[in-house]
Amino acid sequence: MEKNERTSGNNHLLMYLLQNRANDFIRVFEAQNNRCFMGIYSLYRVAYANKIILRDDHWSVNFIPVVEKARGENQRIIDYLASIIPIPENFIDDFKMSLQSFAWFDKEDDFEFMLDGSLEHLEKMGYRKIDCLLYEAGLKFNFKEFERLLALGADPINDNTDK
């Protein structure tokens, strides 16, 4: 391990995880005797968050080779961590619950508070109600509602205004 990695190994460990550099991550992790200030399960959660971000296919065409490489490296980190600790069957539900603590808004907050305007105002601007509701569910990390709205035809990618 390089000198600067020894003095701040946890910082490098997290950096390598976020950069999807599997070989460096594993090397530093093993040099620390499979210990980390945030815990192995927390590292797994960060790697899983990377997986969610990287699974999107709406990247610039020129950037896709980089994304594909990052996907593979990230999966190596996930597989490595899963070989060290058991991942609970309810991981996805646990992960979603933990993410809700990072939501920008509470369940009780409305459009007036969140967006300085009403749903009706956004509709008058040409936005589809279903897409506005999807945006609200995303800001509140309301995953069930988000998935329900997607199934009903909400489209977070396209600009659905009538402009």
Number of C-alpha atoms within 10 A of each C-alpha: 11 8 8 9 14 13 10 10 20 18 13 18 23 19 14 20 24 18 16 24 19 21 14 17 22 19 13 24 21 11 14 15 8 14 13 18 11 10 10 17 17 12 20 20 17 17 24 18 15 20 18 11 12 17 12 9 11 10 12 9 8 8 10 13 11 10 19 14 13 20 19 16 19 25 18 18 24 21 13 15 20 14 10 11 11 9 12 9 8 8 11 12 10 12 14 13 14 12 14 16 12 11 15 12 18 14 12 7 12 15 16 11 11 15 11 9 12 14 17 12 13 16 16 13 12 14 18 19 15 17 22 18 17 23 17 21 20 18 18 22 22 19 16 9 16 20 14 12 18 14 10 10 10 21 17 14 8 8 12 13 13 10 7
